[in-house]
Amino acid sequence: MSYQDQLEQEGRIWGEAFRQLARETPPEWAFYRERLEYLYTHRPSIDALLASVKPGMCALELGCGSGWLTLALAQAGADALGLDISKQALDVGRAYYERIRERVSGRLRYEVADLNVVELPAATYDLIVIKGTLHHLPEAPHVIAQVKRALKRGGRLWIHDSQGDEHPRSVLLASALMFLLPTHVSYADKLRGLWRFRQNPTERIRMSMQAEGLSPFEGIGRHHDWLALVQDAFPTATVERGLSITGYLAHQIRLPRALAVPTLWLISRVDALLTRLGVLHSTGITVSASLE
């Protein structure tokens, strides 16, 4: 399959994923922040990011999907641009924006772009955000170099992404909880799966946690140490590691919300403790850096 074919397939897969998601959750942070997978993982850091946005800022999101975070930047008053490879995903964001644009104080645009070859204008942006995108990019060094070029002096880079492979202990605990908790897989199928994959059932959970095979470019950027690239380009970057397994389990759990929320809260507290003690290892990282 050619590179262009892979790009087109990537766009179709994520476009369909965001279309399906929009049927249950509009592409807006006010709704996303209530989703189970955001409650105890991304929500605090994204709320803090948005609280730092000032009206009139020039902001850019790379790999914006359906654009809910780009929209949130515009709702905070920024002149915001979202770039993504998936025209279909951007169409979801554009359609929603047209419905609510009178309530958006800033400016908002979406454009299709291949981030692996993108050329950004120099010294243009006060804020650049990249969420869950770098591990999809075979040309992460080019992207980081373009980000540094495009930020104004004093401009801020904010990244949230996974880095490296899931740690065996994190995979083992996630596997045990996946078996014990109600998920989209029935208990009968779980028992059959244990028998069928008894040689190494945790390997299937590791692959699931890393979404291997989900799309042509899923995980292709893992061979780059994107964190080292960012730290080389931005020596004062601060790094915050998140929880190890809570986000993954929040995607899988199937309980009424009244039960799911306290269950995930308890898991998140244990997760935080074990991660802090070094028993578990989080691959989820939030990086904040400024261009001096």
Sequence and secondary structure as in RCSB ss.txt:
>XXXX:A:sequence
MSYQDQLEQEGRIWGEAFRQLARETPPEWAFYRERLEYLYTHRPSIDALLASVKPGMCALELGCGSGWLTLALAQ
AGADALGLDISKQALDVGRAYYERIRERVSGRLRYEVADLNVVELPAATYDLIVIKGTLHHLPEAPHVIAQVKRA
LKRGGRLWIHDSQGDEHPRSVLLASALMFLLPTHVSYADKLRGLWRFRQNPTERIRMSMQAEGLSPFEGIGRHHD
WLALVQDAFPTATVERGLSITGYLAHQIRLPRALAVPTLWLISRVDALLTRLGVLHSTGITVSASLE
>XXXX:A:secstr
  HHHHHHHHHHHHHHHHHHHHHHS SSHHHHTTSHHIIIIIHHHHHHHHHT  TT EEEEES TT HHHHHHHH
TT EEEEEES HHHHHHHHHHHHHHGGG  SEEEEEE  TTT    TT EEEEEEES GGG TTHHHHHHHHHHH
EEEEEEEEEEEE S   HHHHHHHHHHHHHS BSS HHHHHHHHHHTTT HHHHHHHHHTTTTSSTTTTGGGGS 
HHHHHHHH TT EEEE  SSHHHHHHHB S HHHHHHHHHHHHHHHHHHHHTTSS   EEEEEEE  
